[in-house]
Amino acid sequence: MKKHTPIDQLFNDQKARISKLQHIVEQAMREEKPILSNLTHPPLEAISRGQRLADRVAGSGGSWSFILLFVIVLTAWILFNSFAPARDGFDPYPFILMDLVLSFIAAPQAPVIMMSQNRQEEKERKRSENDYLIHLKAELEVRSLHRKMDLLLQDDIKILFDVQEKRIKLPADIDTKLARPSEP
């Protein structure tokens, strides 16, 4: 049976320490895998035609270009019907037809914009979930680093105590070897 020297013991301790660190890293990687896969490959969003239409209506209906175009069209409508001869005007002064057109545009536009806002809110919720996952991942990394540092400190303290113990025993070992008569 081979007797382990102090240097062999130090190498074995170092090997065990590296093995523990590898185990901690592997465990941290297993814990983080779902987070990483969710962040790097988000699930594809299935958007229906109605949702796409709602996004387009909200995008155009809530823009300054739409508002300016609408003001220009309404101003032209009012001016034409106010100053055109009675036989050429198609919507005389109380502009009832214009009210009907405005109501026809506003009635479906409001719910469609609300649908688009709900979708945007859902996207924002998913972003906040991803932010949460990123923070969770960072916390796991910090915890893993703390465990590694604790392990390193424990091993270093153990090694220091072992070295100190050997240094304390060394003079006594030398004294016993010197006191023992040498064999011929």
N, C-alpha and C positions, 0 to 999 in steps of 0.2 A: 504494500500500500504506500502510495506516494505521499510524503509529508509536504504540506503547503508552506511555503516560505511567506514571510510578511509581504513581500512584493507580489507574490501570486494572489495573496488575499486581497491586497489593494486593487489589483487588476479585476478580480472577481467582483469586488464591491462596485467598482466603476462600471463593469458590464451590467450588473444588476440595476444600477442607477439609470443607465441608458435605457435598459429594457422598461423600467417603470415610466420613464419619460415618453417612450414610444407608445406605451399603452395609454397614457393620458392623451396624447395627440390623436391616436386612433379613436378613442372614445369621444373626444370633442368633435372630430370630423363626422362621426356617426350621428351625433346630436344635431349638427348644423346642416346636414345634407338636405332635409326638407326645406329649410329656410333658403339655402342657396338655389335650389332648383326652382322654387317659387319666384324668387327675385330675378333670376336670369332668364327663365322661360315662363313668363306669365301666361295664364290660360287665355286663349283667344276669345275675344268677346263676340258673341253671336248677336248681330244687329239685324233687326227685321227692317223691311221696307218702310214701315210706318215710323220706326225710330230714326232711320236715315232722313226721311222727309221732315220729321220734327226738328232734327238738328239743322237741316237746311233752312227751314222756315224761321227758326229762332236765330240762326246766323244772319239771315238777310233781313228779317223783320226787326231785329234789334240793332240795326246799323244806322249810321248817320246818312249813308247814301239812300237807304230806303225812306227815311224821314224826309230828306230834302226832295226826293223824287215825288213822294206823296204830297208834300206841300205844293210843289210846282203843279202837279196834276189837279189838285183841288182848287188852286188859285185859277188855273186856266179854265176849269169847269165853271167856277163861279163867274169869272169875267165874261166868258163866252155867253152864258145863259143870262147874264144881267144886261149886256150891251147888244146882244144880237136882236134883230127884229123878231117880233112875237111869233111869226110863222117859221123862223129858222131855229129858234131855241127849243130844245127838247126837254128841259127841266126848268120851268119858270120859278120865280122867286122863293117860295119856301124850300126849294131844292129837296123835295121829297125823294126823288130818285137817288140823289146823292146820299141822303140819309140811309136809304135802303142798301146802297153799295157799301157804304162805310160799315153798317151793321153786318152785312154779309162777310166783309173782310175781318172785322173784329171778333165776331162770334167764334169762328173756328181757330183764329190765330191765338187767342189767349190760352185755350187748353193745350194747343200744340206746343206753345212756348213753355208751358208748365211741364209737359212731358219731357221736353228737352232738358229743362232745369233738373228734373228728377234724375235723368240719366247722368247729367254732370255731377249731381250730388252722389250718385252711386260710384262714379269714377273717383271722386274725391275720397269717398269712404275706402275704396280699394287702395288709393295712395296712402291714406293714413294707416291702413293695415300693413302695407309694405314698410312704411316708416317704423311701425311697431316691430316688425320682424327684423329690420336692420338694427334697431336698438337692442332687441333681444339677442341677436347674433353678437353684437359688440359686448353685451354683458357676459355671454358665454365665453367669448375670447378672454375677457378680463378675468373671469373665474378660472379659466384654464391656465392663464399666466400666473395667477396667484398660487394655484396648486403646484405648478412647476417650480415657482420660486420657493415655496415652502419645502418642497421635496429637495431642492438643491441646498437650501439652508440646513435642513436636517442632516443630509448626507455630509455636507461640509463640516458641520459641528461634530458628527460622529467620527469623521476622518481626523479632525484636529485632536479629539480626545484619544483616538487610537495612537496617533503619532506621539502625543504627549505621554501617554502611558508607556510606549516603547522607549521614549527618551528617559523616562524616570527609571525604567527597569534596566536600561543599558549599562549604567555605571555598576549596578549590583551584579549583573551578568559578567561584566569584565572583572570585577573583584573576585567572584567565585572562580572564574577561569584562571586568574593569576594565583589565587590561593591554592588551587589544586596542583599537586605536583605533576609535572609533565611525565608522560609515560615514555619509556625507552624504546 
